[in-house]
Amino acid sequence: MILLSSGYHNKVLRVDLTKGRTHIEHTDERFYKVFLGGAGMGAKILLDEVPSHVDPFQPANKVVFATGPFQGTRIPGSAKWSLVSKSPMTHTFGDSAAGASFGPSLRGCGLDAIVVEGRSPSPVYLWIEDGAVELRDASALWGLETFDTIDAMKSDTNKKASVAAIGPAGERLVRFACVVVDKHSYAGRSGIGAVLGSKKFKGIALLGSATPSYFDGGALDDIRKDITRTMVRSDRGKELRAWGTPGGFATYNALDNTPKKNWDGSSWTEEGKEMETPHYNEALNVKPKACLSCPLACHRHVSFEHPSYGVDGPGPEYETLAMLGANCLVREVRAVAKANDLCNRYGMDTISAGSAIALAMEAYEKGWFPPHVIGDLRIDWGDPAIVLHLIDLIGKREGIGSIMAEGAATLGATLGKEGHAVHVRGLDVPGHDPRLCYSLSVNYATGTRGACHYRGCPEETEIGGFLLPEYGVTKKPRFFEVGDKTRLAVIHQNFGAIMGSAVLCAFMFVEGEASISRYLDALNAMTGWGWSFEDLSRCGERIYNFQRLVNIRDGKGPAYDVLPKKLLTPAPDGARMGKAPPFDDMMQECYRMRGWTRDGYPTREMLASVGIEPSLYEDHFDLATMKEVIK
Ligand code: SF4
């Protein structure tokens, strides 16, 4: 019997592209109390329905567009939604979150999630208006860049629709292709845009105004107003609105948290001046842009002309400045803004694009490219023109771009220089250095989607002083001291699992000074579950460990809990000269804290203690050893 949960629609739309059919499936409260929604729900679907032998580009892979209970409530941070699939970069659990207004629109259509499976014989997109579902021919859209696709889908459906779409990079199976939402937000990481491309699925347009029934709608409304007031008054929130994530560049760069020269460089403070605020805002003519119901408005809209190019659209985030700027030694902020714009329009992740380009620059400098591969191309450090050219080649999969489109990990392996590609489990390391923030070493190595600064953001505590008092994180630790940094990573990963499943924007807590307790009040007002903080915290630990089970089942378990050698090699000079985390010791501490075996496997007892009963995973594991049963 279905046990309906308040705060959810209890409905998931299944889209079978092979048969061109859709149907509704009902979910119930027992499921949501275990997995919450979003990335938790996606992990459960992957474990149950996408066997380990399935290649990410085979029709049997699935893509989950999932909300959590918060979408549609208009509580700040609730515009987010999660995209989950087997990643073509890591070949295991992959997820990415985007915002704009797509998450609330999905719930407005009376759904908690959409699962896309199979492969269409020809390009299609999905149009949902309230309860009416239609698969439409997308042949005329195939080949269009993302922004034009979104405009065309809106004009074909309704200009008020929220649209998530892939671009040419996804169609051409660039392994780090992303999904672009409403022309200003991105599900960037994990390459799920390419999975959609393999399915001949161009995107989804949504319009609807349904709301689920809430346990206590009056209390929920009061909590929403209270949270919004807190955020509007927050000084950190005002700074985020003024400067966006690029506001962090000056501090990060001065500390050598920002990567330079494919992670080998340091001391780039003078060279990085153009990226810093207020110059960034002046050079790019910035206006803040917000996801739905968010007073923080961290996104940047930029507009400028340049003798060779102009941009009128989303501006580069900090990660893009770090990966396509500093890590490639490109100093000109307008060039990085143009590179960002190109990636957006092709539909590819700027972090992974920057990682592949920085490796290509190192390879060119050191003469690793065979002459027949490199031809006459010069790939010099700091050359903005070559960065733009390489993005074009990747987006079109032409020449050297075809190898680079496979990602930095494959490029490194192709050149016989695996150790120079900076990734974990195949996902490129973002722009924060674990040789400064030691907690990141564990956080990256055991990240369930690979190297990630968001599904665990302990660097925000180490650098920015972001505290989590409910978890006992009450003061900023000192750099280069191990102290409690393993615990900090574990706490952030568990917290990140809640953010990815609830689904919420972590900036509400990092910058908006919102309290976890108040959001928990909101969850209880929606669902009537009466959860304590301990219940919520256990839920985060449960979801994180469940995603770990997917990693292990897919053969990407403890053997992949490693960091690239570059990130354990001390710098010869600069702000973190001579420093590197004691990685092996921290990993053993992590396994112990997690309650895993010494070789990194969760035990049955440990899993049961966080609410993962054997019935949830016994088909995939040898219960005696907890080692994976490959199916
Ligand atoms: S802080 Fe930024 S990413 Fe988060 S909801 Fe607001 S605008 Fe969107």
Boltz pocket constraint, residues with backbone or C-beta under 6 A from the ligand:
constraints:
  - pocket:
      binder: B
      contacts: [[A, 76], [A, 77], [A, 78], [A, 79], [A, 80], [A, 99], [A, 100], [A, 289], [A, 290], [A, 291], [A, 292], [A, 294], [A, 295], [A, 296], [A, 297], [A, 298], [A, 299], [A, 505], [A, 506], [A, 507], [A, 508]]
      max_distance: 6.0
